[in-house]
Amino acid sequence: MHKRIQRDKKAVLAVAVSCMAFGIGGMTQAFAAQGAEERAQKMEADMEVPKDPAQAQGSDAYDLGSTVISADRHKIRNPYTTGGDVNVITRRDIEKHNDSTVQDALQRIPGVRISTPGYRGGEYGFESFNTEFTINGEGSIVVLVDGSRVDNDANAFAGNKSRVNLATLPGIDDVEQIEVIKGSGAAIYGADAAGGVISITTRRGTKEPRTALNLSTGSWGHHRASLTHTGADASGTLRYALSMSREMSGDTAYQDAYTGTSQRFDNTHYQSNNLSFGVSKDFDAQHSLLLRYYHADETAHYPITAPDYRTMGSFYSGTMAPVNAATHRYVGLSSRIPGYRNIFLYDAWLGSHDETRTNNASLRYVFGKTDEGAESFVHLFRNYTRYNMTDYAGIWNVPYPYIGAFWDHAKAYPGQHEDIEQTTGASVQLARRIGRHSLTGGVHFRKSEYEGHSPDGTSDTSRTMLDLYLQDKMRLGDKFVLTPGLVYTHYGSGRYEGTHFASAGKLTGSLYGSYDFDRNSNAYFSAVQIFKPVTGLDRSRQFAGDVLQDETGWSYTVGASRKFTPRDSAEINYGVTDMDNAIGRYSIHDGMQWRRYSVNAKRRKQALNLAYTHHFGKAWSLGTSYSWVHETFSTKRVRRNPDGTNPDDFINAYRPRNIYRTHLTYDRNRWFADLSYTIYSGNDTRFFSDSHFDLLDLSLNYQAGKDWQIYLNGYNLLNTAYETRGLAAYGPGALPEAGRSFMLGAKYTF
């Protein structure tokens, strides 16, 4: 173990040296180009690159559509982070790309991977059949809405508490900005933000009253309508924002990889509604009050998997496995049988679905700010989400020729369960600037509760969490910033379904550094301890011979950025997550029902991000990025499941290893267009239908008048058959993404 850790540290050091060389090389090039300074200044003036309105005047910033990169590293946007790979999605980006959801906006960011089963719905507690988003391949992500965490410590929608149901987030019409921090970011975010932080800031209102009506329609009966109103009182110090939206879609279609035909994806229709309201009061430059509330509800159907059309003959003939002549049910039906997933057609035909209802509120009082924007505040919040699931697994192993005798009973008596998550929390933070030291410390407390109801009975549990954090952002000269941090985390004890889980606490450390070679070149690093305790949910699913341990490990990040010319900039980021102990989660069917298991495992993840942007002139720009992730998950003690399968096949997340993205953007006068070309490669063909996938998407926006905006979005224009997730149990092509589709809309502002 010691030798391996030493090798890891040497590898990180080697990458750090390489990044330093990258920055020094760029600095040398800058010196060599010193004689061309006047030409560069003229070229920059000729470009007239649009600036992000959120940046202060004089900031040297580029608005790259989905990503804002600032070449002025001394202009600190997030006062808590130290260097790092940070992307900001502004309101302007959202409107130009006509995003319908937060997910739409996030998936353009290099290193962010949205992995879906091909549909919106999903069953509570099952990781495999819900949307997952990762940063640099890491799923331990802290998601904040106006500073409030939206996860739950007592239980977990998708098995892992860091995985947040996107349906519980505010509607995109209420989003002002999304900040994506790759890596832990800062001590204030806690000891479990190994992958990074997604911080959503909602809208605050406008000085003048403004109302926007947005209507769109498209493929598969996809319709969306939203209404937003913002304004302020006469003094401009009391502002408000109100938004509401409804989105619905019929069953989607996908391109089947093996038949080459377009197939309807049965039972993928949905309807979602969002309502948000916020009011803020600025008493003076140092004191303000913000009250926020948002409601989200969604009814989304899910088919579990797509059928395998190559083996439909055995499904319809009832010959997938031996049949018990007395019960008319299969005997020995398992995922190892070809075409096994076709049995899930019953769920699709009967209409398995979930209903999600979210009501979240927060109150934040700021009583001080440093000159960098770090806040002293008191923050209160309350999150509530209820899930109602309906599935039809009772006829799971009935051969198709006998299904008529079971159908009416299955329809009348579905499997139903209700899951309720609630979290109440409070935070107090103090921030002070003392000379070269920017000190931020605070305490965060939250109590998470879970209650579940099913035909098997009722279960409930709760858990408290206390975070004490302190960090010192030290300026060691004009170029170097070093930020050490400490976090003490304590989780309370409790019970879950008769299983006791003990309290857990740990003091973890972090270190962040950033060095400016010059105004245009920067390198950074971080080393952060990770701590996540065993949840009651996981404890109840452990094997007797594999008592679960807390998740512990380290996360390392190094990177550099360089603005070569007024037209060209590049970034590199490399990260390693090394978990001494991680928890793997998976589900198997024991012949009677689904069983979920949690096991101790070792996990190692490496990730690399490269990004380059070139501006051709006043209107055209080209952005390219490459993301690579390699992850290995291996159990420590459990080598064989009760059904004979290998647990390593289930706990490993099979995703495309490489993602190449290119954005060709035109932005001038009334027109905006973004043509995006994405390549997913390095796919393991044991789990994916092809080793690589090619996607082409288009966002087109025309400002028809002062108040009118017309837009068109085209998705998967090549109609590629592809998946963003593979499951060992069900074979390639089980979770296909949607085929070619379009959305046409108009927005009127008055």
Number of C-alpha atoms within 10 A of each C-alpha: 7 7 8 9 11 11 12 16 14 12 13 20 14 12 18 21 13 15 24 21 14 21 25 18 13 21 21 12 12 19 10 10 13 11 10 11 12 10 10 16 12 11 15 17 12 11 16 11 22 14 17 22 12 11 15 11 10 8 15 17 19 21 19 23 25 23 20 19 23 21 20 18 21 13 14 14 16 15 17 24 21 24 26 25 26 20 20 21 24 23 20 17 21 23 17 22 22 26 17 19 18 19 17 14 19 23 15 20 18 23 28 19 24 17 20 22 26 28 26 22 29 27 24 20 19 17 19 25 24 27 23 20 24 19 25 28 25 25 20 23 26 26 23 19 19 19 17 25 20 24 24 26 27 26 28 24 24 22 22 23 20 25 24 24 19 16 24 23 24 26 26 25 27 26 23 18 20 22 19 24 24 27 32 31 27 29 28 23 22 22 27 21 29 28 25 26 23 22 20 23 18 23 25 24 22 17 17 12 15 15 15 17 17 19 17 20 19 17 17 16 13 20 19 21 19 22 19 20 20 22 20 21 14 10 8 14 15 21 24 24 24 22 25 21 23 19 19 19 19 17 18 23 21 22 22 24 19 13 11 10 11 16 17 17 24 21 24 24 24 22 19 20 21 24 22 25 22 23 20 22 19 15 13 10 9 14 16 18 18 20 18 22 19 23 21 23 21 23 21 25 28 28 29 25 24 24 25 22 15 11 15 16 12 17 22 14 11 19 14 26 18 14 18 11 8 6 10 18 21 20 15 14 20 21 17 12 13 15 21 22 21 21 24 19 19 23 24 22 12 16 22 26 26 24 21 22 19 22 19 24 19 22 19 22 19 20 18 19 18 16 10 15 15 21 22 22 20 18 21 20 23 21 23 20 21 20 22 19 24 20 24 22 18 18 19 18 23 23 22 18 13 13 17 10 11 13 13 10 12 18 15 9 12 18 16 16 20 18 23 20 25 24 24 20 20 19 20 17 22 19 22 19 17 10 8 14 17 21 20 23 20 19 17 20 18 22 20 22 20 22 18 18 15 13 8 7 9 13 15 18 19 22 23 20 20 19 21 20 25 21 24 22 24 20 17 12 9 11 15 17 20 21 23 19 22 23 24 17 23 18 23 15 16 18 20 21 15 12 13 14 20 13 15 16 17 16 15 20 20 23 21 26 22 24 23 21 17 17 14 22 27 30 27 25 27 25 22 28 24 25 25 25 22 20 26 24 23 23 21 19 18 18 16 7 9 14 13 23 16 17 19 20 20 19 23 24 26 29 28 28 29 25 24 16 17 20 18 16 22 19 22 20 27 25 27 28 27 21 21 17 22 26 27 24 24 21 18 19 14 14 15 10 11 11 12 17 21 24 27 25 24 18 20 19 18 20 22 21 21 20 20 18 21 18 21 12 14 16 17 18 21 19 21 19 21 19 23 20 23 16 18 14 22 21 21 13 13 17 12 12 14 9 12 8 15 14 23 20 15 19 24 19 18 19 24 25 19 18 22 19 20 21 23 16 22 18 19 13 9 12 15 20 23 24 16 21 18 20 17 22 18 17 22 17 14 14 21 27 22 19 16 19 20 17 19 19 19 20 20 20 22 17 17 14 10 10 11 15 19 19 23 20 21 18 18 22 17 12 17 21 25 28 28 21 27 29 23 19 19 23 21 23 27 26 26 28 25 23 21 22 19 17 18 17 19 20 21 16 15 11
